Amino acid sequence: MELVILQYENIFFNKNVSKVIKKYKKKELIQKRISHDIKVRKPKTTYNTFLLKNLQTNSNYIRDNIVDFMDIWSLLKKENFIDKNTSFENFKDIFKNQKIEPKDRIKWIGTNKELQWFVKYLVYKSEKTVNLDKDIWLVTRNCFIKNDGKGFTESQLRNASGDRLNRKKSVEHILSKI
């Protein structure tokens, strides 16, 4: 169809119709590029969210350490890493490898780099969660949304930049309670 339009646009269409068609084609091309960037690859693991290693051996680990988890949740809100309206139930769920509904994802109000520090501390530095290997950013996308309510892309998380090291220390100090 596109070739037919190109071939006959000067014969059958007036200039206004031709302009509309060109605008439409340009918009369609932009939409194709955007949708290509948003495509999510299939995970290589079966994890929906992070999974605390201690939960693998003690299914009551969060309940047994509820005070620490409530402190972490409270401090993350107080230090403006997560939205003040984040429920404790939704917060706990990101550590249990349970499927999280999109409406229940945690709104991250810190920077992308701060979220990257949060995740890398949990998975690599503290080794408190199972290693997610190449799915680390897919799992992070399952747990968090941006402050504007939109989802993160893997590249936004993987390539996040920033150097406010005092905030990194704050994230690590908060998470050290797990």
N, C-alpha and C positions, 0 to 999 in steps of 0.2 A: 504494500500500500504506500509505503514511504517513497518508493521509486516512482510510482504512478504520480503521486503528488508533485514530486520534483520535476518529472518529465513534462507535466501538463500545467504546472502552476501559472505560467504566463499566458496560457491560452484560455483556460476555464475560469480562473480566479482573478478577482480584482486585487489591487495592491493591499487593501485592508485585510482581506481573507489570507493573503500570503503572509502578512505580518503576524497574524494570529497563529497560523500554522507554525511559523518559525519560533515564536515564543513558546508554544506548546512543546515543540521538539526540544528546545533548550531546557525547559523545565523538566521534561521527562528524562533527559540525560543527567541532569543534576540529581533527580530522585534515584536513578539507577546507581549513581556513585555513592550517595548516602546509604542506600540499602546495602550496598556491597560492603561498606565500612562497618556496618552494624551487625553483619552476619556473625553468629556465634558458632564457634567450632564445637564439635562434640567432645565431651569430657573423656579422659582416658581412665579415670577412676570412677568409683560409684558414690563419691561423697557429694552430698547436697550442700552441706555447711561444714564448718570446722568441727572436728571431733577431738575433745580432750582425751588424752591418753589415759588419764585416771578414770574416766567414765567406762573405759573398756574393761577395767578390772573391778570397778565399784560403781554400780549403776546409781547409787545414792550420793555420789561425790558432790554434786552441786548442792543438794539438800543438806548434806553434812557440813558444807562450807558456805552456807547461805549468807552469813554475815559478810564474808570476804567478797562474794559476788555482788551483794548489794552495795558494798563500798565501791567496788570497781564501777558499777553502773552509775552510782551517784557522782563519783569523781569525773567520769567521762562526760556527764551532763554539765557538771559545774565548770569544768575546764573547756567547755564548748567544743567537744569532739563529736558528741552525738546530740540530737535534738532533745530539748527538755521534755517533750511529750512521749519519748520512747518508754514503752512499758517494760517492766522488769521481765515479764513473761517472754516478750519478743527478744529481749536481750539474751536471756538464758538459752533460747532456742538456737542461737547461732553457734553454740558449742556442742550440740547434741547430734549432729548429722541428720537432722530432720528437714524434710522439705518445708520451705517457708513460702507462704503465699506472697505475691508481689506487694500487696497492701500492708503486709507485716514486716517488710524489710526495714532496717534501721536507717534513719535519715542521718547521714554523716555530714556534719556542718563544719568540720575541720577542712584542711586542704587535702588534695589528692595525695600529696607527699606524706602527710600525717597518717592517712589511712594506710598507705604503703608501709610506713614504719610500724603501725599497729599490727598488721598482718605478718610482716617479716619477723617481728619480735615473737609473736605467738608461735609461728611455724618453725622458724630457723634458730633464732637466738635462744629462746627459752626452751624450745622443743616440748612445749606443753600440749601441742596438738599433733595429730598424725601428720606425716609429711604428705602434702598434696601434690608434690612433684610439679608437673606442668599445668595442673588444674588450679593452682593457687589463686589465680585472678578470676577464673570462672566461678569458683566457690565464693570469692569475695563479692562478685556481682550478685550472687544469689542472696547474700546477707545484707548488702548495703545499697542505698540509693543516694544520689547527690542531694544537696540542700534544696535544689529546685524541683525535686521529685522525679527527675529523670535518672535512668540507669547509667552506670559507668560502662565504659568499654574496657576491654583488656589492655589496650595500649595506653589509655589514660592512667591506669593503675601501674602497669609495668614501667612506663616511662615518666612517671611523675617526678617533678623536680622541686627543689626548695632546700633551704639550708637553715631554718630556724631550729637550731640544735637544742635550745632550751625546751622547745615543744616535744622534741624527740625524747629527751630525758623524762619529760612529764608523762608521755605515753608509756614508756618503759617502766617508770616507777609505779604507775597505776596498775599495769598488767602483772607486775611482779607478785601481786597478791594471789594470783591464781595458783 
